[in-house]
Amino acid sequence: MALKLSAPVGDTNRITKPDPKAGETKFKPVKNAAADVELVRLMLKANGFSSIEISKKCDASLIKDIRSFQKKALGFKKPDGIVDPGMRTWKAGLPKLQAMIAADQKVEVYEIKEGGQTKQVKVAEFEEGEKALKHEILSKARMMYGQAECWVSFCNDVEKTRQAEEGMMMAIAEFTMSTLNSDTDPPWTQILNAQSEAAVLKSLVNRAKPDWKKVQKQDAKATKTYNTGQKAFDKFIKARIGTAGKAVFTLEIVRETSFTIIEVYATARLMATKGMSPAKAHAVAAAGTEAMKSGAGQFGEYLAGNKVTWEGAAKKVAGDAFFAGLAGALGGKLTGSFLNGIATKVVSQLPSKAFQNFSQKALTKFMEKMFTTTVGQEMLKNAAKETVMLFKPVVLLGRPPSQKEVMDAVVKIVSGGIMSSGPMKGVSEFGSKYLANSQSFLAAKLAPNAMDAIVKQDLIAKYGADVVEEFAKKHGPGIYADVAAAIQDKVFVAYANDILGGSDGGQSAKVLQKQMEEKMRKDAKLRKEIAAMIKKQAEAKLAKLAKAR
């Protein structure tokens, strides 16, 4: 920045005359050129006027500040509010302006706009603010996407029910509700739009260098779409509650359908009033409705004159409620401590030879993620269905199983067939080959790169470029292979466990290996270790060759 004024800045009505004793001749007209005004404002700021705004406009406030500076710094009895190029006011303020500019040039800064004003901030301050903003918007995007996923999941269940996948009675109930009130139809457009826009926002903000203009625009769009989806889903749930309640009390329909509508009503009610997930609400509603239905059935048997004992009726009601609750849970995702417990126990049942290079912690973390995927949930669902059949005779005798018994049974069934699943085949293949593959990658890629980027320049300085280049071609591959073999297996094991812990089973062995190699490539500590080993071997060999010559 040139620290010179092209013309005077300040009050256009000059009240002073040139002072020959101070070396002043005829004054130039006050022009208030934009660049000059900005420079004068910077000069005043450097001289303690911290509240002054940096702009290119000369106003009454600036003239007042100039007069104040002239009075304090120069002792003018009648300050004129004008800064003339090269004269007393400018000369008095220039040293501190120069110091401020010099200090600013030592610190890398960004220019940002805040509240319509342009300001400069240090890079560290900018990056810290950017990091916080990224975390805030990404958390918001994930929340909106997760909530939209929940809406979509519930509405998918409704559609499955309408297609009679949950039985004819449930399909009749859904048909009845839809006929009575079209607002009970899932609001697909609104909730899918909310899910889609939240996904776009996640993608934009989760980049290494987000385009903040695009993020800001998408944030506003995704928020608006999410709010629309929320209102549509709330309206949908309220319509189901109201319509189901009306159907139960006013329609003359068969007893079985009445109980089915009660279950639909109860599920929606529990979601709306208790904040339950679709799976949990359905499980509770199914258990309660089945107990009600079973109890009514036993009372009907009694009225018909059939032999019914209190003990037998109680066992029948308890058994029916247990199976309905477990069956309801099978319709949604199993989560929480139950899922974590299953993951830990299944890992302990895995064949040790196939997974000996992985830690229990990494395997458990992988298993927990895998069980939340579609493939994993299907495994658990099928295992739980087998568990229902396994315990039915015991429950009908009056002893419902404990959670531990149910979990152990599910673990036993899952463990029996998990090794034949796609996810476990991929992990097993990755585990059996990653040591050899990683050593090959190190010898073929990482070591040559370390030689070129780090080691060569030191060797060239000592032995000359031609000698080093010839040496690298002839002896390099052997040194790289030695270095790869010397790296301890525990280094590769640590990388592999990290990669496994971040996988959900949807990645092939080849993809997992690529992820591991990329992690090794980015590890600065590993690169330095490889470079040091190469340099040590190369210098020893070069020294021998030099003596031989």
C-alpha positions in Angstrom: 0.0 0.0 0.0 1.4 3.4 -1.0 1.4 5.7 2.0 0.9 9.0 0.1 -2.0 11.2 -0.3 -2.9 12.5 -3.8 -4.9 15.5 -2.5 -6.1 17.0 0.8 -8.8 15.1 2.8 -11.3 16.7 5.2 -13.4 19.9 5.5 -13.9 21.5 2.2 -14.3 24.9 3.9 -10.7 25.6 4.9 -10.4 28.1 7.9 -6.6 28.2 8.0 -3.9 29.8 5.8 -0.4 28.4 5.0 2.3 28.9 7.6 5.6 29.7 5.8 7.5 29.0 9.1 6.3 25.4 8.9 7.3 25.1 5.3 3.7 25.5 4.0 3.0 27.1 0.7 -0.3 27.5 -1.1 -2.9 24.8 -0.1 -4.4 22.5 -2.7 -8.2 22.1 -2.9 -9.8 19.5 -0.7 -10.9 16.6 -3.1 -11.7 13.7 -0.6 -10.7 11.1 -3.2 -11.9 7.7 -2.1 -8.4 6.1 -1.7 -7.1 9.1 0.2 -10.1 9.1 2.6 -9.5 5.4 3.3 -5.8 6.1 4.0 -6.6 8.9 6.4 -9.1 6.7 8.3 -6.3 4.0 8.6 -3.9 6.7 9.9 -6.4 7.8 12.6 -7.0 4.2 13.5 -3.3 3.6 13.9 -3.1 6.7 16.2 -5.7 5.5 18.7 -9.0 6.2 17.1 -10.1 2.6 17.4 -13.8 3.2 16.9 -13.4 4.7 13.4 -14.8 2.8 10.5 -12.6 2.0 7.5 -14.5 3.4 4.5 -13.9 5.6 1.5 -16.5 8.3 2.4 -15.6 11.6 4.1 -18.3 12.6 6.5 -18.8 14.9 9.5 -17.6 12.2 11.9 -14.3 11.9 10.1 -13.7 15.7 10.0 -14.4 15.7 13.8 -11.8 13.0 14.4 -9.2 14.8 12.2 -9.7 18.0 14.3 -9.4 15.9 17.5 -6.1 14.4 16.3 -4.8 17.9 15.3 -5.6 19.3 18.7 -4.1 16.3 20.7 -1.1 15.5 18.6 -0.1 18.9 17.3 -1.6 21.3 19.8 -3.6 23.2 17.1 -5.7 25.9 18.8 -7.9 26.1 15.8 -7.8 22.7 14.0 -9.1 22.9 10.5 -10.1 19.2 10.1 -8.0 18.8 7.0 -5.1 16.4 6.2 -2.8 17.9 3.6 -0.3 15.7 1.7 3.2 15.9 3.2 2.2 18.5 5.8 2.1 18.6 9.6 -1.0 16.6 10.3 0.0 13.8 7.8 3.6 13.7 9.0 2.4 13.4 12.7 0.2 10.4 12.0 2.4 8.6 9.4 4.9 6.8 11.8 2.2 4.8 13.6 0.4 4.1 10.3 3.7 2.7 8.9 4.2 0.6 12.0 0.6 -0.8 11.9 1.0 -1.7 8.2 4.3 -3.4 8.9 2.8 -5.4 11.8 -0.2 -6.4 9.7 2.0 -7.7 6.8 3.7 -10.1 9.2 0.4 -11.8 10.0 -1.5 -13.6 7.2 -5.1 -12.4 7.2 -8.4 -13.0 5.5 -10.8 -10.3 4.4 -14.4 -11.1 5.4 -17.7 -9.3 5.4 -19.6 -9.0 8.6 -22.7 -6.9 9.0 -22.2 -5.2 5.6 -18.7 -4.1 6.6 -15.3 -5.5 5.4 -12.9 -6.5 8.1 -9.7 -8.5 8.3 -9.1 -11.4 10.6 -6.1 -13.6 11.3 -6.0 -17.0 9.5 -6.0 -19.0 12.8 -9.1 -17.0 14.0 -10.8 -17.5 10.6 -10.1 -21.2 10.5 -11.3 -21.7 14.1 -14.6 -19.9 13.3 -14.9 -21.9 10.0 -14.4 -25.2 12.0 -17.1 -24.3 14.5 -19.5 -23.2 11.8 -18.8 -26.5 9.9 -19.5 -28.6 13.0 -22.7 -26.6 13.7 -24.2 -26.9 10.2 -23.1 -30.5 9.8 -24.8 -31.5 13.1 -27.9 -29.7 12.0 -27.9 -31.5 8.6 -27.4 -34.9 10.2 -30.3 -34.2 12.6 -32.6 -33.2 9.8 -31.6 -36.2 7.7 -31.9 -38.6 10.6 -35.4 -37.3 11.4 -36.5 -37.5 7.8 -35.2 -41.1 7.7 -37.4 -41.9 10.6 -40.4 -40.4 8.8 -39.6 -42.4 5.7 -39.2 -45.6 7.7 -42.6 -45.2 9.4 -44.3 -44.4 6.1 -42.7 -47.4 4.4 -44.1 -49.6 7.1 -47.6 -48.1 6.4 -47.2 -48.9 2.7 -46.1 -52.5 3.5 -49.1 -52.9 5.7 -51.4 -51.6 2.9 -49.9 -54.3 0.6 -50.9 -57.0 3.2 -47.3 -57.8 4.1 -48.4 -57.6 7.8 -51.5 -59.7 7.3 -54.9 -59.1 5.7 -56.5 -57.6 8.9 -53.8 -54.9 9.1 -54.4 -54.1 5.4 -58.1 -53.8 6.0 -57.5 -51.5 8.9 -55.2 -49.2 6.7 -57.8 -49.3 3.9 -60.5 -48.3 6.3 -58.4 -45.4 7.6 -57.5 -44.2 4.1 -61.2 -44.3 3.1 -62.3 -42.3 6.1 -59.6 -39.6 5.8 -57.2 -39.0 2.9 -54.8 -37.2 5.3 -53.9 -40.6 6.7 -52.0 -41.2 3.4 -48.2 -40.8 3.9 -46.9 -37.3 2.8 -44.2 -38.8 0.5 -43.4 -35.6 -1.4 -42.7 -33.5 1.7 -40.7 -36.0 3.7 -38.6 -37.3 0.7 -37.8 -33.7 -0.3 -36.7 -33.0 3.3 -34.5 -36.1 3.3 -33.0 -35.2 -0.1 -32.2 -31.5 0.7 -30.7 -32.5 4.1 -28.5 -35.0 2.2 -27.3 -32.3 -0.2 -26.5 -30.0 2.7 -24.5 -32.8 4.4 -22.5 -33.3 1.2 -21.7 -29.6 0.7 -20.6 -28.9 4.3 -18.6 -32.1 4.7 -16.0 -31.2 2.1 -12.4 -30.2 3.0 -13.0 -26.7 1.7 -16.7 -25.9 1.7 -18.1 -23.3 -0.7 -19.8 -21.3 2.0 -22.1 -19.3 -0.4 -23.5 -22.6 -1.6 -23.7 -24.0 2.0 -25.6 -20.9 3.2 -28.0 -21.1 0.3 -28.6 -24.9 0.8 -28.9 -24.5 4.6 -31.8 -22.1 4.1 -33.4 -24.4 1.5 -32.9 -27.6 3.6 -34.3 -25.9 6.7 -37.4 -24.7 4.9 -38.0 -28.1 3.3 -37.4 -29.9 6.7 -40.0 -27.6 8.4 -42.5 -28.4 5.7 -41.8 -32.1 6.1 -42.2 -31.9 9.9 -45.6 -30.1 9.6 -46.8 -32.7 7.0 -45.7 -35.7 9.1 -47.3 -34.2 12.3 -50.5 -33.7 10.3 -50.3 -37.3 9.1 -49.8 -38.7 12.6 -52.6 -36.6 14.0 -54.9 -37.7 11.2 -54.1 -41.4 12.0 -54.8 -40.9 15.7 -58.1 -39.1 15.1 -59.3 -41.4 12.3 -58.3 -44.6 14.1 -60.1 -43.5 17.3 -63.2 -42.7 15.3 -63.1 -46.0 13.5 -62.9 -48.0 16.8 -65.9 -46.3 18.3 -68.3 -45.6 15.4 -67.8 -48.3 12.7 -69.6 -51.6 12.8 -66.7 -53.9 11.8 -65.6 -57.4 12.8 -63.9 -57.9 16.1 -60.5 -58.8 14.7 -60.4 -55.6 12.6 -61.3 -53.5 15.6 -58.3 -54.8 17.5 -56.1 -54.1 14.5 -57.3 -50.5 14.3 -56.6 -50.2 18.0 -53.0 -51.3 17.4 -52.6 -48.8 14.6 -54.1 -46.1 16.8 -51.9 -47.0 19.7 -48.7 -47.0 17.6 -49.4 -43.5 16.3 -50.4 -42.3 19.7 -47.2 -43.6 21.4 -45.0 -42.0 18.7 -46.8 -38.6 19.0 -47.1 -38.4 22.8 -44.1 -40.4 24.1 -41.6 -39.7 21.3 -41.0 -43.5 20.7 -39.4 -44.8 17.6 -41.7 -46.6 15.1 -40.3 -50.0 16.1 -40.6 -49.5 19.8 -44.1 -47.9 19.5 -45.3 -50.8 17.4 -43.8 -53.4 19.8 -45.6 -51.9 22.8 -48.9 -51.4 20.9 -48.7 -55.0 19.6 -48.1 -56.5 23.0 -50.9 -54.5 24.6 -53.4 -55.1 21.9 -52.7 -58.8 21.8 -53.1 -59.1 25.5 -56.5 -57.2 25.2 -57.5 -59.5 22.3 -56.4 -62.6 24.1 -58.2 -61.6 27.3 -61.4 -60.9 25.3 -61.1 -64.3 23.7 -60.7 -66.1 27.0 -63.8 -64.3 28.4 -65.7 -65.3 25.3 -64.8 -68.9 25.9 -66.0 -68.6 29.4 -69.4 -67.1 28.3 -69.8 -69.9 25.8 -69.7 -72.4 28.6 -66.3 -73.8 27.7 -63.9 -74.8 30.5 -61.6 -71.9 31.3 -59.4 -71.6 34.4 -57.9 -68.4 35.7 -54.3 -69.9 35.6 -54.7 -71.2 32.1 -56.2 -67.9 30.9 -53.4 -65.9 32.5 -50.7 -68.0 30.8 -52.5 -67.7 27.4 -52.7 -63.9 27.7 -49.1 -63.6 28.9 -47.8 -65.9 26.1 -49.7 -64.1 23.4 -48.5 -60.7 24.6 -44.9 -61.8 24.7 -44.9 -63.1 21.2 -46.8 -60.0 19.9 -44.2 -57.7 21.5 -41.2 -59.6 20.2 -42.8 -59.9 16.7 -43.4 -56.1 16.8 -39.8 -55.5 17.7 -38.8 -57.5 14.6 -40.4 -55.0 12.4 -37.9 -52.3 13.2 -34.2 -51.8 14.1 -32.8 -53.4 17.2 -30.6 -50.9 18.9 -29.1 -49.9 22.3 -27.6 -52.2 24.9 -29.4 -55.3 23.4 -27.7 -54.7 20.0 -24.3 -54.0 21.6 -24.5 -57.1 23.8 -25.2 -59.2 20.7 -22.2 -57.7 18.9 -19.9 -58.4 21.8 -21.0 -62.0 22.1 -21.0 -62.8 18.4 -17.4 -61.5 18.2 -16.4 -63.9 21.0 -17.8 -66.8 18.9 -15.8 -66.0 15.8 -13.1 -68.5 14.7 -9.8 -67.2 16.1 -7.7 -68.2 13.2 -9.7 -66.2 10.7 -9.5 -63.0 12.8 -6.4 -63.3 14.8 -4.9 -60.2 13.3 -7.8 -58.0 14.6 -8.4 -56.7 18.1 -11.6 -57.6 20.0 -12.4 -53.8 20.3 -12.2 -53.2 16.5 -14.2 -56.4 15.7 -16.9 -55.4 18.2 -17.1 -51.9 16.8 -17.4 -53.3 13.2 -20.0 -55.8 14.3 -22.2 -53.1 16.0 -22.1 -51.0 12.7 -22.7 -54.1 10.5 -25.8 -55.0 12.6 -27.4 -51.6 11.9 -27.2 -52.1 8.1 -29.9 -53.8 6.0 -28.0 -57.0 5.8 -27.2 -57.1 9.5 -30.8 -56.2 10.5 -32.0 -59.1 8.3 -29.7 -61.5 10.1 -31.0 -60.4 13.5 -34.6 -60.4 12.3 -34.4 -64.0 11.1 -32.5 -65.1 14.2 -35.2 -63.5 16.4 -38.0 -65.2 14.5 -36.2 -68.6 15.1 -35.9 -67.5 18.8 -39.7 -67.0 19.0 -40.3 -70.5 17.8 -37.6 -71.8 20.2 -39.2 -70.3 23.3 -42.9 -70.8 22.5 -43.3 -74.1 24.3 -41.6 -72.6 27.4 -43.7 -69.5 27.4 -47.0 -71.4 27.0 -46.0 -73.3 30.2 -46.1 -69.9 32.0 -42.4 -68.9 32.1 -41.4 -66.1 29.7 -37.6 -66.1 28.9 -35.3 -63.4 30.3 -33.5 -60.9 28.1 -30.3 -62.8 28.6 -31.9 -66.1 27.4 -33.3 -64.3 24.3 -29.9 -62.7 23.6 -28.0 -65.9 24.0 -30.4 -67.7 21.6 -30.1 -64.9 19.0 -26.3 -64.9 19.3 -26.2 -68.7 18.9 -28.3 -68.6 15.7 -26.5 -65.6 14.2 -23.0 -67.1 15.0 -24.0 -70.3 13.2 -24.4 -68.6 9.8 -22.5 -65.3 10.0 -19.3 -66.6 8.4 -21.2 -67.3 5.2 -22.5 -63.7 4.9 -21.0 -61.2 2.4 -19.7 -58.7 5.0 -17.8 -61.4 7.0 -16.3 -62.9 3.8 -15.0 -59.5 2.9 -13.5 -58.9 6.3 -12.0 -62.4 6.5 -10.3 -62.0 3.1 -9.0 -58.5 4.1 -7.7 -60.0 7.4 -5.8 -62.8 5.7 -4.1 -60.7 3.2 -3.5 -57.2 4.5 0.0 -57.9 6.0 1.4 -59.1 2.8 -0.5 -56.6 0.7 0.6 -53.7 2.9 4.3 -54.7 2.8 4.1 -54.9 -1.0 2.5 -51.4 -1.1 5.2 -50.0 1.2 8.0 -51.5 -0.9 6.5 -50.5 -4.3 5.0 -47.1 -3.4 5.8 -45.6 0.0 9.5 -46.4 0.1 10.3 -45.1 -3.5 8.3 -41.9 -2.7 10.2 -41.4 0.5 13.5 -41.8 -1.4 12.6 -39.3 -4.1 10.9 -36.7 -1.7 13.1 -36.9 1.4 16.3 -38.9 1.1 17.8 -38.1 -2.3 18.5 -34.5 -1.7 20.7 -35.3 1.3 22.5 -38.1 -0.6 23.0 -35.9 -3.7 24.6 -33.2 -1.6 27.2 -35.7 -0.3 27.8 -38.1 -3.3 26.5 -36.2 -6.4 23.4 -36.5 -8.5 24.7 -39.0 -11.1 26.0 -41.4 -8.5 22.8 -41.3 -6.4 20.5 -41.7 -9.5 22.5 -44.7 -10.7 22.6 -46.2 -7.1 18.8 -45.7 -6.7 18.0 -47.6 -9.9 20.4 -50.5 -9.1 20.1 -50.9 -5.4 16.8 -49.1 -4.6 14.4 -52.0 -5.0 16.4 -54.2 -2.7 16.6 -51.6 0.0 12.8 -50.9 -0.3 12.1 -54.6 0.1 14.4 -54.8 3.2 12.7 -51.7 4.7 9.2 -53.2 4.1 10.2 -56.4 5.8 11.7 -54.5 8.8 8.6 -52.6 9.6 7.0 -54.4 12.5 3.7 -56.2 12.0 2.1 -54.3 14.8 2.3 -51.2 12.7 0.2 -52.8 10.0 -2.2 -54.3 12.6 -2.9 -50.9 14.1 -3.9 -49.5 10.7 -6.0 -52.5 9.9 -7.9 -52.3 13.2 -8.6 -48.7 12.6 -10.0 -49.4 9.1 -12.1 -52.3 10.4 -13.6 -50.2 13.2 -14.8 -47.7 10.6 -16.4 -50.3 8.4 -20.0 -51.5 8.4 -19.4 -54.6 6.2 -20.5 -52.9 3.0 -16.9 -52.6 1.7 -15.1 -55.4 -0.1 -11.7 -56.7 0.9 -10.2 -54.7 -2.0 -11.8 -51.4 -0.8 -10.7 -52.0 2.8 -7.1 -52.5 1.6 -7.2 -49.3 -0.5 -8.5 -47.4 2.6 -5.6 -48.8 4.7 -3.0 -47.9 2.1 -4.4 -44.4 1.9 -4.1 -44.0 5.6 -0.5 -45.2 5.5 0.3 -42.8 2.7 -1.0 -39.8 4.8 0.9 -40.8 8.0 3.8 -38.3 8.2 5.4 -40.2 11.1 5.5 -43.4 9.1 7.0 -41.6 6.1 9.8 -40.2 8.3 10.5 -43.6 9.8 10.7 -45.2 6.3 13.0 -42.3 5.1 15.4 -42.8 8.0 15.7 -46.5 7.4 16.3 -46.0 3.7 18.9 -43.3 4.3 20.8 -45.5 6.8 21.0 -48.4 4.4 21.8 -46.2 1.4 24.6 -44.3 3.1 26.2 -47.6 4.3 26.2 -49.0 0.7 27.3 -45.8 -0.9 30.2 -45.5 1.5 31.4 -49.1 0.6 31.0 -48.3 -3.1 33.1 -45.1 -2.7 35.9 -47.1 -1.0 35.8 -49.7 -3.7 36.4 -47.0 -6.3 
